[in-house]
Amino acid sequence: MKRSFLKHAAGMLLLTALALPAQAQQDYSTTYSNGKVLLEQERFDKAMAELLPATQTGPKNPYAPEASYLYSVAALKANKLPEAQRMLQQLNSQHPSWPNQPEASYLLANVLFEQGSYDQALAELNTIRSSKLQADAEGLKRYYLTRITEREAFEQLLQRHPDDKAVAQTYADKLLAGWYRPEDKATLEQIVSKHKLDRNRYLSANAMRKQAYNVAALMPFQLSQDLGQAARKNQFATDLFAGMKLAQDSLKRQGININLYAYDAGTDTMAVKSILNTPELKQMDLVIGPVYKSSAKIAARFAAENNVNVINPLSQDLEVAGDNPNVFLFESSIATQAQQAAIYAYNTFPVKTAIILFEDDKDDITFAQHYREQFLKLGGKVATYKKLNSAQNAATAAIFKDLKLDDMGHIAVFSDQMTAAVNTISTLQSRAAILPLMTYEKWLGIGQITLRQLDDLEIYFVSPKYVDQLGPAARHFRKKYAARYNIPPSQYAYAGFEMMYYFGTLLQNYGPRFNLTLGNDRLKPGVFYQGLGYNDGSSLNELRRDNQYIPITKLENQQLTVVNPVF
């Protein structure tokens, strides 16, 4: 829509510009063109600064309306909503006859929705008379209305806008997705009749009976193998499912009913395919698993063909999800971990120059590459970028000995090998004790290094699965888990609970098509995890395929502390 608008505006501006003095035209043209380029480069703050002078109304400035519009687009993208709103209102008052006012009204409604001003946004969209924008306007309404999770707030909105079909239909969808109660029957029938909705969809017996959500868990239990061997090899799957069962109980106490079905899906892709081809799987509201990458393509194809959301519970490889709108990773990918760690380093350490060392291993190389790319993208500099081979002790020691640490902002070492860790600690202790270090949380488990050594240095750990074991939620969970299963919970049990609780709540709030609104939810704390969310906050409404929050931790008095909390 924006592209066609710019094309139209370009012709209009050319005719106006011919009558202007060359110098005046050149000044506004340059400012406007620079701002547009910055906007296309997604440098939103700079685009706003560049476009602002060109928004001033005057007889020598034909660019004012479009510059005002583009300034507002940049402000919206930069999450500077008041600035966007003021500029759009100025555009409306100063240029009421501008041919593209309908698009400005559409953009203003978008800004108002983002600010939570639903009544004003709906009123603004209702002023649009452009037939080309009617479908987009209705889509925008549904997009934001779906985000309302409080039933009472939606009911009040429906009372104020009883004739708005988008409001009424979204409310009807939410009733079917979990809000429905027997006393809602008359209201639902009235909405269907008034707005001529599909009676089979909204008033059939099956639609009214949706009181619980069906979730399939495809786990490698390996029940066909020797019991002792399977138990040792696949304990993680048992722990994961055990955590999911406890989350099912917790959700039920809150009135969220989940029917959880277990399927034994191991490494045999044909067995996985056979399970996914069963009729009952196609009726599921959510599928968790399979675990292994060998079955990822089969699961992705199932998700796309049946419009069923599929969650991989353990993978950190974004290739598993690809671009499939129905497939997600519960964990954070290696790429996201590296990018978020680099963002934290750039924003926290005053000197924007880094040393990056990494092990000659696929995951470590991938981590280092994404870290470096993100750090450079933000404007940082990388003085040293070097691969380690910890199996060669002398060569590894030589690399650390030759490091130039003066004027460095921080050092990042991505290796879980003891040789690399010991050399790093020794180098910092002897030469740069206050130089920040970014590395993996696995270093906390290397026996050759004491917690005191790690605590005394400025070390920041990438801790994607951090759980505050001393917190009340974790203590309560350990007690409940041990009472039921007679063993303490593993990290997989915590993950299973967190995953089922998170997606069970999404099913209740948004229904089985929660993927359509998942990108709207901001990062928020989980039950055990420090944060969960599929929008990293850099782009509004942009859905990611993996959890975007990565805890960065640091030892304080030998206790891990999260230094980048969600709130």
VEXDREN-2710 file (C-alpha; in Angstrom, 1 decimal):
% VEXDREN-2710
k/r/px/py/pz
1/MET/0.0/0.0/0.0
2/LYS/2.8/2.4/0.9
3/ARG/4.6/1.7/-2.4
4/SER/1.6/2.6/-4.5
5/PHE/1.1/5.7/-2.4
6/LEU/4.6/6.9/-3.1
7/LYS/4.3/6.3/-6.8
8/HIS/1.1/8.3/-6.9
9/ALA/2.6/11.1/-4.8
10/ALA/5.7/11.4/-7.0
11/GLY/3.8/12.5/-10.0
12/MET/1.8/15.0/-8.1
13/LEU/5.0/16.5/-6.6
14/LEU/6.7/16.8/-9.9
15/LEU/4.1/19.1/-11.4
16/THR/4.1/21.3/-8.3
17/ALA/7.9/21.6/-8.1
18/LEU/8.3/23.0/-11.6
19/ALA/6.9/26.4/-10.5
20/LEU/9.3/26.8/-7.5
21/PRO/12.6/28.6/-7.3
22/ALA/15.4/26.1/-7.8
23/GLN/17.1/26.6/-4.5
24/ALA/14.0/26.2/-2.4
25/GLN/12.9/23.1/-4.3
26/GLN/16.4/21.6/-4.0
27/ASP/16.5/22.0/-0.2
28/TYR/13.1/20.4/0.5
29/SER/13.7/17.7/-2.2
30/THR/17.1/16.7/-0.6
31/THR/15.7/16.6/2.9
32/TYR/12.6/14.6/1.8
33/SER/14.7/12.2/-0.3
34/ASN/17.2/11.6/2.4
35/GLY/14.4/10.9/4.9
36/LYS/12.8/8.4/2.6
37/VAL/16.1/6.5/2.1
38/LEU/16.6/6.4/5.9
39/LEU/13.1/5.1/6.4
40/GLU/13.7/2.4/3.8
41/GLN/16.9/1.5/5.7
42/GLU/14.9/1.2/8.9
43/ARG/16.9/3.9/10.6
44/PHE/13.7/5.3/12.0
45/ASP/15.0/7.9/14.4
46/LYS/17.3/9.5/11.8
47/ALA/14.5/9.4/9.2
48/MET/12.3/11.4/11.6
49/ALA/15.0/14.0/12.2
50/GLU/15.7/14.3/8.5
51/LEU/12.0/14.6/7.5
52/LEU/10.9/17.0/10.2
53/PRO/12.0/20.2/8.3
54/ALA/10.1/19.1/5.2
55/THR/6.9/18.7/7.1
56/GLN/6.5/22.5/7.6
57/THR/3.7/23.9/5.5
58/GLY/4.6/26.7/3.1
59/PRO/4.1/27.9/-0.5
60/LYS/7.6/26.7/-1.4
61/ASN/7.2/23.3/0.0
62/PRO/5.2/20.8/-2.0
63/TYR/6.6/17.9/0.1
64/ALA/4.9/18.8/3.4
65/PRO/2.0/16.3/3.2
66/GLU/4.0/13.3/2.1
67/ALA/6.9/14.2/4.4
68/SER/4.4/14.4/7.3
69/TYR/3.0/11.0/6.4
70/LEU/6.5/9.3/6.1
71/TYR/7.6/11.0/9.4
72/SER/4.6/9.3/11.0
73/VAL/5.5/6.0/9.5
74/ALA/9.0/6.3/11.0
75/ALA/7.6/7.4/14.3
76/LEU/5.3/4.4/14.4
77/LYS/8.1/2.0/13.6
78/ALA/10.3/3.6/16.2
79/ASN/7.5/3.2/18.8
80/LYS/7.2/6.9/19.2
81/LEU/3.5/6.9/19.1
82/PRO/2.7/10.4/20.5
83/GLU/4.9/12.0/17.8
84/ALA/3.2/9.9/15.1
85/GLN/-0.2/10.9/16.4
86/ARG/0.6/14.6/16.6
87/MET/2.0/14.7/13.1
88/LEU/-0.9/12.9/11.5
89/GLN/-3.4/15.2/13.2
90/GLN/-1.4/18.1/11.9
91/LEU/-1.5/16.6/8.5
92/ASN/-5.2/16.3/8.6
93/SER/-5.8/19.9/9.8
94/GLN/-3.3/21.6/7.5
95/HIS/-3.9/19.5/4.4
96/PRO/-7.5/18.3/4.5
97/SER/-7.7/18.1/0.7
98/TRP/-4.6/16.0/0.3
99/PRO/-5.5/13.1/-2.0
100/ASN/-4.0/10.5/0.2
101/GLN/-5.9/11.5/3.4
102/PRO/-7.6/8.1/3.6
103/GLU/-4.1/6.4/4.0
104/ALA/-3.2/9.0/6.7
105/SER/-6.4/8.1/8.5
106/TYR/-5.6/4.4/8.3
107/LEU/-2.1/5.1/9.7
108/LEU/-3.6/7.2/12.5
109/ALA/-5.9/4.4/13.4
110/ASN/-2.9/2.1/13.6
111/VAL/-1.2/4.5/15.9
112/LEU/-4.3/4.8/18.1
113/PHE/-4.7/1.0/18.3
114/GLU/-1.1/0.7/19.4
115/GLN/-1.8/3.3/22.2
116/GLY/-4.8/1.3/23.3
117/SER/-7.3/4.0/22.2
118/TYR/-9.7/1.5/20.6
119/ASP/-12.7/3.8/20.4
120/GLN/-10.8/6.6/18.7
121/ALA/-9.2/4.1/16.3
122/LEU/-12.5/2.6/15.3
123/ALA/-14.0/6.1/14.8
124/GLU/-11.0/7.0/12.6
125/LEU/-11.4/3.9/10.4
126/ASN/-15.1/4.5/10.0
127/THR/-14.3/7.9/8.3
128/ILE/-12.5/6.2/5.4
129/ARG/-14.6/6.1/2.3
130/SER/-11.9/4.8/-0.1
131/SER/-13.1/1.5/-1.5
132/LYS/-9.5/0.4/-1.9
133/LEU/-8.9/0.6/1.8
134/GLN/-12.1/-0.9/3.1
135/ALA/-10.8/-4.4/3.3
136/ASP/-7.5/-3.2/4.9
137/ALA/-9.4/-1.2/7.4
138/GLU/-11.5/-4.2/8.4
139/GLY/-8.4/-6.3/8.6
140/LEU/-6.7/-3.8/10.9
141/LYS/-9.7/-3.8/13.2
142/ARG/-9.7/-7.6/13.5
143/TYR/-5.9/-7.6/14.0
144/TYR/-6.1/-5.4/17.1
145/LEU/-9.4/-6.5/18.4
146/THR/-8.1/-10.0/18.7
147/ARG/-5.4/-8.7/21.1
148/ILE/-8.0/-7.9/23.7
149/THR/-7.8/-10.6/26.3
150/GLU/-10.1/-9.2/29.0
151/ARG/-13.7/-10.3/28.4
152/GLU/-15.2/-7.4/30.3
153/ALA/-13.3/-4.8/28.3
154/PHE/-14.4/-6.4/25.1
155/GLU/-18.1/-6.5/26.2
156/GLN/-17.9/-2.7/27.0
157/LEU/-16.4/-2.1/23.6
158/LEU/-19.2/-4.1/21.9
159/GLN/-21.8/-2.0/23.8
160/ARG/-20.3/1.2/22.5
161/HIS/-20.0/-0.1/18.9
162/PRO/-22.9/-2.5/18.4
163/ASP/-23.1/-1.8/14.6
164/ASP/-19.5/-2.5/13.9
165/LYS/-19.3/-5.9/12.2
166/ALA/-15.6/-6.4/13.0
167/VAL/-16.2/-5.8/16.7
168/ALA/-19.2/-8.1/16.8
169/GLN/-17.6/-10.9/14.8
170/THR/-14.3/-10.9/16.8
171/TYR/-16.3/-11.1/20.0
172/ALA/-18.2/-14.1/18.5
173/ASP/-14.9/-15.7/17.6
174/LYS/-13.6/-15.2/21.2
175/LEU/-16.8/-16.8/22.6
176/LEU/-16.1/-19.9/20.5
177/ALA/-12.4/-19.8/21.4
178/GLY/-13.1/-20.2/25.1
179/TRP/-15.2/-17.3/26.5
180/TYR/-18.5/-19.0/25.8
181/ARG/-20.9/-19.6/28.7
182/PRO/-24.5/-20.9/28.5
183/GLU/-25.9/-17.4/29.2
184/ASP/-24.1/-16.1/26.1
185/LYS/-26.4/-18.0/23.7
186/ALA/-28.8/-15.1/23.2
187/THR/-26.0/-12.6/22.6
188/LEU/-24.3/-14.9/20.1
189/GLU/-27.5/-15.5/18.2
190/GLN/-28.2/-11.8/18.0
191/ILE/-24.7/-11.1/16.6
192/VAL/-25.1/-13.8/14.0
193/SER/-28.5/-12.6/12.9
194/LYS/-27.7/-8.9/12.9
195/HIS/-24.4/-9.2/11.0
196/LYS/-25.4/-12.2/8.8
197/LEU/-22.6/-14.4/10.0
198/ASP/-22.3/-18.1/9.2
199/ARG/-24.8/-19.9/11.4
200/ASN/-23.1/-23.3/11.0
201/ARG/-19.9/-21.9/12.2
202/TYR/-21.2/-19.9/15.2
203/LEU/-24.4/-21.7/16.3
204/SER/-23.8/-25.4/15.5
205/ALA/-23.7/-27.9/18.4
206/ASN/-20.0/-28.5/17.8
207/ALA/-19.2/-24.8/18.0
208/MET/-21.1/-24.3/21.2
209/ARG/-19.5/-27.4/22.8
210/LYS/-15.9/-26.1/22.7
211/GLN/-15.1/-26.2/26.4
212/ALA/-11.6/-27.7/26.2
213/TYR/-8.6/-27.7/23.9
214/ASN/-6.9/-30.9/22.6
215/VAL/-3.1/-31.0/22.7
216/ALA/-1.0/-33.8/21.3
217/ALA/2.5/-34.5/22.7
218/LEU/4.7/-36.4/20.2
219/MET/7.6/-37.5/22.4
220/PRO/10.3/-40.1/22.0
221/PHE/9.2/-42.3/24.9
222/GLN/10.6/-45.4/23.0
223/LEU/8.1/-47.7/24.7
224/SER/9.0/-50.6/22.3
225/GLN/12.6/-50.7/23.6
226/ASP/13.9/-52.4/26.7
227/LEU/12.4/-50.5/29.6
228/GLY/15.7/-49.9/31.4
229/GLN/17.5/-48.8/28.3
230/ALA/14.7/-46.5/27.1
231/ALA/14.4/-44.9/30.6
232/ARG/18.1/-44.0/30.6
233/LYS/18.2/-42.7/27.0
234/ASN/14.9/-40.9/26.9
235/GLN/14.5/-39.6/30.5
236/PHE/14.3/-36.1/29.1
237/ALA/11.1/-36.9/27.2
238/THR/9.5/-38.4/30.3
239/ASP/10.5/-35.3/32.4
240/LEU/9.2/-33.0/29.7
241/PHE/5.8/-34.7/29.6
242/ALA/5.7/-34.9/33.4
243/GLY/6.1/-31.1/33.6
244/MET/3.3/-30.7/31.0
245/LYS/1.0/-32.8/33.1
246/LEU/1.5/-30.6/36.1
247/ALA/0.9/-27.5/34.0
248/GLN/-2.4/-29.2/32.8
249/ASP/-3.4/-29.4/36.5
250/SER/-2.5/-25.8/37.2
251/LEU/-4.5/-24.6/34.1
252/LYS/-7.5/-26.6/35.1
253/ARG/-7.6/-24.8/38.5
254/GLN/-7.9/-21.6/36.5
255/GLY/-10.8/-22.8/34.4
256/ILE/-8.6/-23.7/31.3
257/ASN/-9.3/-27.2/30.3
258/ILE/-6.6/-29.0/28.3
259/ASN/-7.0/-32.6/27.0
260/LEU/-3.4/-33.8/26.8
261/TYR/-2.7/-36.8/24.6
262/ALA/0.7/-38.6/24.5
263/TYR/2.1/-40.3/21.3
264/ASP/5.3/-42.3/21.2
265/ALA/7.3/-40.6/18.4
266/GLY/10.9/-41.5/18.2
267/THR/13.6/-41.1/15.5
268/ASP/11.7/-43.2/13.0
269/THR/10.3/-40.7/10.5
270/MET/7.8/-43.2/9.0
271/ALA/6.4/-43.8/12.5
272/VAL/6.0/-40.0/13.0
273/LYS/4.4/-39.7/9.6
274/SER/2.0/-42.5/10.5
275/ILE/1.0/-40.7/13.7
276/LEU/0.4/-37.4/12.0
277/ASN/-1.7/-39.0/9.3
278/THR/-4.2/-40.3/11.9
279/PRO/-7.6/-38.5/11.8
280/GLU/-7.5/-37.4/15.5
281/LEU/-4.2/-35.5/15.0
282/LYS/-5.9/-33.3/12.3
283/GLN/-8.5/-32.3/14.9
284/MET/-5.9/-31.2/17.5
285/ASP/-5.8/-27.6/18.6
286/LEU/-2.0/-27.8/19.2
287/VAL/0.8/-30.3/18.5
288/ILE/3.9/-30.3/20.7
289/GLY/6.7/-32.3/19.0
290/PRO/8.2/-34.3/17.4
291/VAL/11.5/-33.5/19.0
292/TYR/14.1/-34.6/16.4
293/LYS/15.1/-32.6/13.4
294/SER/14.8/-35.7/11.2
295/SER/11.0/-35.4/11.5
296/ALA/10.8/-31.6/11.2
297/LYS/9.8/-31.5/7.5
298/ILE/7.1/-34.0/8.1
299/ALA/5.7/-32.0/11.0
300/ALA/6.0/-28.7/9.1
301/ARG/4.0/-30.2/6.1
302/PHE/1.3/-31.4/8.5
303/ALA/1.1/-28.0/10.1
304/ALA/0.7/-26.2/6.8
305/GLU/-1.8/-28.6/5.3
306/ASN/-4.0/-28.8/8.4
307/ASN/-3.5/-25.2/9.8
308/VAL/-2.5/-26.7/13.1
309/ASN/0.2/-25.0/15.2
310/VAL/3.2/-27.2/15.9
311/ILE/5.7/-26.4/18.7
312/ASN/9.2/-28.0/18.8
313/PRO/9.9/-28.1/22.5
314/LEU/13.7/-28.4/22.5
315/SER/15.4/-27.4/19.2
316/GLN/17.6/-24.3/19.0
317/ASP/17.8/-24.5/15.2
318/LEU/15.6/-22.0/13.3
319/GLU/15.7/-24.3/10.2
320/VAL/13.2/-26.5/12.1
321/ALA/10.6/-23.7/11.9
322/GLY/11.7/-22.1/8.6
323/ASP/9.0/-19.7/7.3
324/ASN/6.1/-21.9/8.2
325/PRO/3.5/-19.7/9.9
326/ASN/2.3/-22.6/12.0
327/VAL/5.7/-23.9/13.4
328/PHE/7.5/-22.4/16.3
329/LEU/10.4/-23.2/18.6
330/PHE/9.7/-23.0/22.3
331/GLU/13.4/-22.4/23.1
332/SER/15.5/-19.5/21.8
333/SER/17.6/-20.3/18.7
334/ILE/21.3/-20.1/18.7
335/ALA/21.0/-17.1/16.4
336/THR/18.6/-15.2/18.7
337/GLN/20.8/-16.0/21.8
338/ALA/23.8/-14.5/20.0
339/GLN/22.0/-11.5/18.7
340/GLN/20.4/-10.6/22.0
341/ALA/23.7/-11.1/23.8
342/ALA/25.4/-8.7/21.3
343/ILE/22.7/-6.1/21.7
344/TYR/23.1/-6.2/25.5
345/ALA/26.9/-5.9/25.2
346/TYR/26.6/-3.0/22.8
347/ASN/24.1/-1.1/25.0
348/THR/25.9/-1.9/28.3
349/PHE/29.7/-1.6/27.7
350/PRO/30.8/2.0/27.1
351/VAL/33.6/1.2/24.6
352/LYS/32.1/-0.3/21.4
353/THR/35.1/-2.4/20.4
354/ALA/35.2/-6.2/21.0
355/ILE/37.4/-9.3/20.8
356/ILE/35.5/-12.4/19.7
357/LEU/37.0/-15.9/20.2
358/PHE/35.1/-19.1/19.4
359/GLU/35.6/-22.8/19.3
360/ASP/36.0/-24.7/16.1
361/ASP/32.6/-26.3/16.5
362/LYS/29.4/-25.8/14.4
363/ASP/27.3/-24.3/17.1
364/ASP/30.1/-22.1/18.5
365/ILE/30.9/-20.8/15.0
366/THR/27.2/-20.1/14.3
367/PHE/27.0/-18.3/17.7
368/ALA/30.1/-16.2/17.0
369/GLN/28.9/-15.3/13.5
370/HIS/25.6/-14.0/14.6
371/TYR/27.1/-12.1/17.5
372/ARG/29.6/-10.4/15.3
373/GLU/27.1/-9.5/12.7
374/GLN/24.7/-8.0/15.2
375/PHE/27.5/-6.1/17.0
376/LEU/28.7/-4.6/13.7
377/LYS/25.2/-3.8/12.6
378/LEU/24.7/-1.7/15.8
379/GLY/27.8/0.3/15.0
380/GLY/30.4/-1.6/17.1
381/LYS/33.9/-2.7/15.9
382/VAL/35.5/-6.1/16.2
383/ALA/39.2/-5.9/16.7
384/THR/39.9/-9.6/16.8
385/TYR/37.8/-12.5/15.4
386/LYS/39.6/-15.8/15.8
387/LYS/38.8/-19.5/16.0
388/LEU/40.1/-21.7/18.8
389/ASN/41.0/-25.3/18.9
390/SER/41.1/-26.2/22.6
391/ALA/42.5/-29.7/21.8
392/GLN/45.8/-27.8/21.0
393/ASN/46.8/-26.4/24.4
394/ALA/49.9/-24.6/23.3
395/ALA/48.2/-22.9/20.3
396/THR/45.3/-21.9/22.4
397/ALA/47.5/-20.4/25.1
398/ALA/49.5/-18.5/22.4
399/ILE/46.3/-16.9/21.0
400/PHE/45.4/-15.5/24.5
401/LYS/49.0/-14.4/25.1
402/ASP/49.0/-12.3/21.9
403/LEU/45.7/-10.6/22.5
404/LYS/45.8/-6.8/22.6
405/LEU/43.4/-5.8/25.4
406/ASP/44.1/-2.1/25.6
407/ASP/41.2/0.1/24.6
408/MET/38.8/-2.9/24.3
409/GLY/35.2/-2.6/25.4
410/HIS/34.7/-6.3/26.1
411/ILE/35.8/-9.8/25.1
412/ALA/33.4/-12.6/24.0
413/VAL/34.5/-16.2/24.2
414/PHE/32.1/-18.8/22.8
415/SER/33.5/-22.2/23.9
416/ASP/32.5/-24.6/26.6
417/GLN/35.9/-26.2/26.6
418/MET/37.9/-26.2/29.8
419/THR/41.1/-25.1/28.0
420/ALA/39.5/-22.0/26.5
421/ALA/37.8/-21.1/29.8
422/VAL/40.9/-21.5/31.9
423/ASN/43.0/-19.5/29.5
424/THR/40.4/-16.7/29.4
425/ILE/40.2/-16.5/33.2
426/SER/44.0/-16.5/33.6
427/THR/44.4/-13.8/31.0
428/LEU/41.8/-11.5/32.6
429/GLN/43.1/-12.0/36.1
430/SER/46.7/-11.1/35.1
431/ARG/46.1/-8.4/32.5
432/ALA/42.5/-6.9/32.5
433/ALA/40.5/-7.8/35.6
434/ILE/37.8/-5.1/34.9
435/LEU/37.4/-6.0/31.2
436/PRO/33.8/-7.4/30.7
437/LEU/33.6/-10.9/29.3
438/MET/30.5/-12.4/27.6
439/THR/30.4/-16.2/27.5
440/TYR/28.2/-19.3/28.1
441/GLU/26.5/-20.2/31.3
442/LYS/28.2/-23.6/31.0
443/TRP/31.3/-22.1/32.4
444/LEU/29.7/-22.3/35.8
445/GLY/30.0/-26.1/35.7
446/ILE/33.7/-26.2/34.8
447/GLY/35.3/-27.7/37.8
448/GLN/38.8/-26.2/37.2
449/ILE/37.3/-22.7/37.8
450/THR/35.9/-21.6/41.1
451/LEU/32.8/-19.5/41.6
452/ARG/35.0/-17.0/43.4
453/GLN/37.1/-16.6/40.3
454/LEU/34.1/-16.0/38.2
455/ASP/32.5/-13.7/40.7
456/ASP/35.7/-11.5/41.0
457/LEU/35.7/-10.8/37.3
458/GLU/33.2/-8.9/35.1
459/ILE/31.7/-12.0/33.5
460/TYR/28.3/-12.0/31.9
461/PHE/26.7/-15.4/31.0
462/VAL/24.3/-16.1/28.2
463/SER/21.7/-18.2/30.2
464/PRO/18.8/-19.2/27.9
465/LYS/17.3/-21.7/30.3
466/TYR/17.9/-19.9/33.6
467/VAL/15.4/-20.7/36.4
468/ASP/15.6/-18.9/39.7
469/GLN/15.7/-22.0/41.9
470/LEU/15.3/-19.9/45.1
471/GLY/12.1/-18.2/43.8
472/PRO/8.7/-19.2/45.3
473/ALA/7.4/-20.6/42.0
474/ALA/10.3/-23.0/41.6
475/ARG/10.2/-24.1/45.3
476/HIS/6.5/-24.8/45.0
477/PHE/7.0/-26.8/41.8
478/ARG/9.8/-28.9/43.3
479/LYS/7.5/-29.8/46.1
480/LYS/4.6/-30.8/43.9
481/TYR/6.8/-32.6/41.4
482/ALA/8.6/-34.7/44.1
483/ALA/5.2/-35.5/45.7
484/ARG/3.9/-37.0/42.5
485/TYR/7.0/-38.6/40.9
486/ASN/9.3/-39.2/43.9
487/ILE/12.2/-37.5/42.2
488/PRO/13.3/-33.8/41.9
489/PRO/12.5/-32.0/38.6
490/SER/15.1/-31.7/35.9
491/GLN/15.5/-28.7/33.6
492/TYR/13.2/-30.6/31.1
493/ALA/10.5/-30.8/33.7
494/TYR/10.6/-27.0/34.2
495/ALA/10.6/-26.5/30.5
496/GLY/7.6/-28.9/30.0
497/PHE/5.6/-27.0/32.6
498/GLU/6.5/-23.6/31.3
499/MET/5.7/-24.6/27.7
500/MET/2.3/-26.2/28.4
501/TYR/1.3/-23.3/30.7
502/TYR/2.3/-20.6/28.2
503/PHE/0.6/-22.2/25.2
504/GLY/-2.4/-23.4/27.2
505/THR/-3.0/-19.8/28.2
506/LEU/-2.7/-18.7/24.6
507/LEU/-5.3/-21.2/23.5
508/GLN/-7.6/-19.9/26.1
509/ASN/-7.1/-16.2/25.2
510/TYR/-6.9/-16.5/21.4
511/GLY/-8.0/-20.0/20.4
512/PRO/-6.2/-22.5/18.2
513/ARG/-5.2/-19.7/15.7
514/PHE/-3.1/-17.9/18.3
515/ASN/-0.3/-17.7/15.8
516/LEU/-2.2/-14.8/14.1
517/THR/-1.8/-12.7/17.2
518/LEU/1.4/-14.1/18.8
519/GLY/3.5/-11.4/17.3
520/ASN/1.5/-8.7/19.1
521/ASP/2.3/-9.9/22.6
522/ARG/5.2/-8.1/24.3
523/LEU/7.8/-10.0/26.2
524/LYS/6.5/-11.0/29.6
525/PRO/7.7/-13.1/32.5
526/GLY/6.8/-16.8/32.6
527/VAL/6.2/-19.0/35.6
528/PHE/9.9/-20.0/35.9
529/TYR/11.5/-18.5/32.8
530/GLN/12.5/-14.8/33.1
531/GLY/10.8/-13.9/29.9
532/LEU/8.7/-15.3/27.0
533/GLY/7.6/-13.8/23.7
534/TYR/7.8/-14.0/20.0
535/ASN/8.4/-10.3/19.3
536/ASP/11.8/-8.9/20.1
537/GLY/10.4/-5.3/20.3
538/SER/12.5/-3.9/17.4
539/SER/9.6/-4.1/14.9
540/LEU/6.0/-3.7/15.8
541/ASN/3.8/-6.7/15.2
542/GLU/6.6/-8.7/13.7
543/LEU/6.3/-12.4/14.6
544/ARG/9.5/-14.4/15.3
545/ARG/9.7/-18.2/15.2
546/ASP/11.5/-18.7/18.6
547/ASN/11.5/-17.2/22.1
548/GLN/13.1/-13.7/21.8
549/TYR/14.1/-13.2/25.5
550/ILE/17.6/-14.3/26.6
551/PRO/18.5/-13.9/30.2
552/ILE/22.0/-12.4/30.7
553/THR/23.3/-13.3/34.2
554/LYS/26.1/-12.3/36.4
555/LEU/27.5/-13.6/39.7
556/GLU/26.9/-11.3/42.7
557/ASN/28.2/-12.8/46.0
558/GLN/28.3/-16.1/44.2
559/GLN/24.6/-16.0/43.3
560/LEU/23.4/-15.6/39.7
561/THR/21.5/-12.4/39.1
562/VAL/19.6/-11.5/35.9
563/VAL/21.0/-8.2/34.6
564/ASN/18.4/-7.7/31.8
565/PRO/15.0/-8.4/33.4
566/VAL/11.9/-8.1/31.2
567/PHE/10.5/-5.3/33.5
END
